[in-house]
Amino acid sequence: MAIVSRGFRGRPREDGAALPPGQYRTEDFPVLSTGPTPRVSTDRWKFTVTTEVGVEHTWTWRDLLALPHEKPRVDLHCVTRWSKFGTTWQGVSLDVLLDGVETTADHAMVHSYGGYTTNLPLLDLLDGQAWIVRRYDGADLTPEHGGPARLLVPHLYLWKSAKWVRGIRLMREDAPGFWEAVGYHGYGDPWREQRYQGD
């Protein structure tokens, strides 16, 4: 069963919102990646949801553009301790993409172009908590920040918001992704400061 934390609050910032424990505020948007930056054209970009029984639901870039978009304004919290407030994005809610997908899965593995993976409880991708975003701050998303499209799950540390996203595999059992397999926390709640296994 997924864990969705509520009610944990960090140090207040000047405008009244909160900073999670152990974080500092930055106005920059640092770029942290392992390996080369994938360059994925929108002509060959596809996003596939694969259910636990192997049924695939695939969207092309044109399909994505035809779906209703939202403009979430969210704070970001990176496990390397920086937080950036009030970022603006444009993209499609996972509620839209997963609507009609028949599944009994409780877990999801996100896959990126370039081979990156990260795991999340499926519930954390629903109810207006996650998007596939293609624009940031009024412009197309650059490859350095995950363009042409990335996952955005702002209530968890930013490594869960996979850049260059290409699909989600739904799973009945949890399994670690790239960083989780080398010791990062399986859930990554910034308000509980869940940076590493055992936190």
N, C-alpha and C positions, 0 to 999 in steps of 0.2 A: 504494500500500500504506500502511496506517495506521501511525503512529508511536506506540508506547506506551512511555513512558519508565519506567525502574525504577532504583532505587538512588541517586537524587540526594537529598541530605539537607541541610537548612538548619540554622539555629541551634537547639540544644535548648531546650525550654521547661522550666519547673520540674517538671512531672510526668513528664518523660522523653520526651515526644513532640517532634516537630520543627516549627519555624517556617520556611517557605520564605524564601529570600533576599529582602531588601527589604520584608518584611512586618512589621507590628506586631499585637499581640493586642488585641482589643476584646471587651468583654462585651456591647456593644450589638449591634443588628442593623440597621445603616444601610440606608436605602431610597434607591436610586439608579435613576432611570428617565428616559427621554427621552419627552416628550409626556405627554398625559393618561393616567390609569390606566384601562384597560378595566374595565368592570363587566359580567361575563358570568354570567348565571344558569345554574344547573345544568340547568334545563329545556331550554336551547338549546345547552348545551355539547356538542361532539362532538370526537372525536380521530380523525384519519384518517391512515393510512400509505398513501402512494401509491408504487407501485413504479416502476422506471425505464421500464416499458412501459405504465404508466398504470392498472394494476390497483389498486383502492382497497379498503382494509380499514378499516371505521369502527366506533367504539365510542361509544355514548351514555354519559351519566353513570351510568345504571342498569347498563349493561354493565360499566363500570369497577368499580363497587361489588361486582359479582358475582365479580370475579377475585380470586385469592389475593393478599393484601397482605403486604408486608414492612415492618419498622421499622428502616431504616438509621440508624445513629448515626455522623455524619461531621463532619469539619472542613471549613470553607468558607474560600476564599481569593479575595478580590476584587482585581481589577487596580488598584484605587485604593489598595492596600497594606494594607487591614485583613484580618485573619484571625479567625475565630470558631471556637472548638473545641467539640467534643462536641454538635453540634446533632442533634436527634432528629426524625425524619420518619415518615410512614406513606404508603405508596403501592404501585404495581404496578411490578414490574421490567420493563424493556424486553425482557428475555429472554422473558417471558410474552407480551407484545404482538406481538413479532416472530416468535414460534414459528409455523411454518406459512406464513409469508410467503415466497414463492419470489422470490429475487432473485440477481442476479450483481453488484449494485452494491457499490462500495467506499466511497461517500460518502453523507452525509445532510445535508439542509437542513431545519432545524427552523423551523416557522412558528408565530407567535403571533397571537392576537386583538390588533388594533391595528396589525398590519403588521410587527412586529419579526421578523427572521430571524437565524439563526446556523448556521454549517456545522461539521460534525464528521466525522471518519472513522467509518464504520459500526462498526468493531471497538470503538470507544470507548463504544458504546451497549450492548454485549453483555458476557456473562460476569460479571454481577453488578456492573457499573460504573455503571449509570444506571437511574433510576426516573421514572415520572410520579407525583408526590406531591400529596396533597390535604390533608394534615394536618401541622402543625408544632408541636412542643412540646406535644402532647396536644390541640390545638384545630384547628378547620377553618382552612385557609390563608386569610389575609385578602387582599383585592385588592392591597394595597400590596406584599405579598410574592409576588404571582403567582397568587392564588386566582381561580377555584376549584381550579386545578391548574397545576403548573409542572413543567418538566423539572429533574432533579437529576443533575448529572454532577460529583461533588465532587473528582475528581482533576484537573480543569481549572479555570482561572479562572472566576469565577461568571457572567461574561457568557455563557458557554456553557450555563448552566442556565436556559434561556429561561423567563421568566414567561408566564402566560396562554397556555400552549401549546395549539395546536389541531391540529397535525399534523406529520408528517415526510415529506419527499419523498426517496426513495432515488435516487441518481445514480451514473452510471458515471464521470463526471468531477467534480472538485472545483470549487466556485464560492464566491465570498465572500458572507458574510451582511452584516448591517447594519453592524456595527462593523468587520468585516474589510475591507470595501470602502473605509473611510476611514483605514486604516492600522494597525488592530489586528492582532495576530499571527493567522495562519491556524489555529494549533493551540491555543496558550494554556496551556502547561504551567507551573504556578507554581514547580516545582522547578528548571526551567531559566530562570526569569524571562522567559518569552516573552510580553512585554506588547505589543510593536509589531513590525511587519514588520522583519526584519533582526536581531531579538534572538536 
